[in-house]
Amino acid sequence: MSSSTRQPRRSDTRQRIQDVALELFAEQGYEKTSLREIAERLQVTKAALYYHFRTKEDILVGLFEDLTRPLDELVAWAREQPRTLETKQEVLRRYSRTLGSAAPLFRFMQENQGTLRELRIGVDFKERMMGLVGLVEPEGATLIDRMRCMSALFTLHAGMFALRDVEADVEKRRLAALEVATELITTAHAGTGTARPS
């Protein structure tokens, strides 16, 4: 993609702040990272940092806005499509690519779940995820098939993070997770989720 057609970023300074903050959050945890440390790593004054972000949570909110924009676009697209298996499979493919392009932020989310529960962005993201599950579930899904659909999305997450130690490059892991997630959605769509006796 040429620089003339590339979508402009909000501002290079703002993006640098978010990137450095995410690095520090990953290295030492969100709670243990201060705005002063972020400013020092960037070699800027705290006043310069405050111009863009007043708090650490503001930085995190900015990161999540960047992440959730493609997710919101995916949800809007899916709502306009016929509720077919093919549409649901395409939702998984698009969500998988979104995860791939936002891997550092998703890694942060995975490793800081306790912190996220305390922040409003954690609640917002959970609501978006439940909306996404609803878009891939078949109508009248049994409990088992609903579990399959939710598991399909978690499988995509696992492909990015839980399988980091597996000897395969990131793209192979992403595609393997996508294949398993697609199988789960396909099975749920076939309506095979009958209850089994205990």
N, C-alpha and C positions, 0 to 999 in steps of 0.2 A: 504494500500500500504506500503510495507516495505521500510525502509530508503535506502536500496540498489537499489530499483527500482524507487524511487522518483526522479523526474527530479531536478538536482541541481539548486539552485538559483544563480544568478550572483555573489553576495557576500553578506554575512550576514550584513556587515556594510552598504553597499549600500542599501539593502532592509530596514534596520532599519531607515536610513535617509529618505527614501521615505515614510515609514509608519508614522513616527513622523511628517514629513512635511505635509502630508495629514491630520493628526489629527489637526494640528495647522491651516491649511487652512480652515478646516471645522469649527473650533471653532471661529476664528476671521477674516476669509476672507483672500484671497490670497494677496491682496494689502497691508493689515495691518501686514502681517507676514514678519519678516526679517530673513536673514540667521543667524544672531546672536542669535535670539530666538530659531531657530531650533537647533543650536549648543548647546545652554544652556540646552534645553530640553533633548538632547542626552548626555549631560555632556561630550562634546568633544570640542576641540578648533576649531575656525573658519578655521585654517589651515588644520586640519584633514577633515573638511567638504569640503573645496576647493579641496582636493585631489580627491574627487569623483564627486563633482558638483561645477561649478564656479558660477552659478546663480540659482535663484528660478525657472526660466523658464527651466533650464537644469533638475532640479528635476522633474518638471511637464512633460517634454518631456520623461524622463525615465519611469514615471508612465504610460504615454500614450502608449509607446512602449510595455510595458508589457500587457496593455489592448488590443491594436490593433493587437498584434501577433495572438491570437486566432481568432480574427475577420478576419484578412487576410487569415488565414488557412481555415476558414469557406467559405469565398468568393472563394478561389481557389478550394476547394472541390466542391462547388455548380456549378462552371463553367464546371466541368468535368462530371456532372450528366445530365440525360435527364431532359428537362424542363417540368416536370410533376407536378401535384398538390401534389403528395406524396413527391417529392423533396422539394417543397416550404414549405410544412408543416414541414419537417425535418429541413430546414433552420431555421424556427421559433423556433423549439425545441432547437436546438443547440445555437441559439442566446440568448434564454431565460436563458439557463444554464450559458452562458458567462456573462450575466448581473448579475446573482446571485452571481457569484464568484468575481465580481468586483464592488460590491455594494457601498463601500465607495467612489471610484473614480467617479462612475456615480452620486452619491449624490453631490459630489463636483461640477461636471459639471452642474447639475441641478441648483444649488444655485449660480453659478458664471458664468452665461452665458455671461454677459457683459464683464468680464475679458477675457473669452475664445475667444470672437470675435476679441480681440486685438492681440491675440497670434496666431502663425502659426499652432499650434496644433488644434485649433478650426476649422480652414479651412480644415485641413487634415481629421479631424474626420467627418466633414460634407460631404466631398467627399466620404468617406467610407460608410457613411449611405446612400447616394444617390445610390451608387453602390449596396448596399444590397437591397434597394427598387427595383432596376432594376431586381434583381434576383428573386424576388417573384411576380413581375407583370406578368400577362398573355400577350402573344404577341397580339398586336393590342388593348390593353386595352383602354376602354373609360376613360374620365376624372374622372367619378365617381368611376370606378374600380381602377384607379391609386390612388385616394384618399383613397379608402379602404385599399390598400396595404401599403401606407404610414402610415395610421392610425393604422394598425396592429402592426407596429414597435413601434409607440408611445404608443400603449396600453401596450406593454411589459415594456416600461419605466415607465408608470403610475403604473403598478403593483408593481414596486420596490419602487417608491418614492411618487407619488401623493396619494397613498392609505396607507401611513404609519400609519395613525391614525385609520384605519379600524381595528376592533377587529378580527384579524386573524393572524396566524403566517406567517413569511416571505414565507415559502414554499407554503402555501395555497394561498397566494396572487399571488405568481409567477404562480402557476398552473391555477388560475382563469383568470389571464391576458392572459396566453398562450391559454386557451380555447377560449376566446373572439377574440384574434388575429387570431387564426386558422379559426374561423367562418368567419371573414372578408376576409381572403385570399381565403377560399373556395367559398364564394359568388362571389368574383371578378373573380375567375377562371371559374365560371359557366356562366359568361358573362351577368349578370342580371343588369349591370349598365346602364340602358337606361336613357336618359335625360327626366326629367319631365318638363311640361310647368310651367311657373312662374305665 
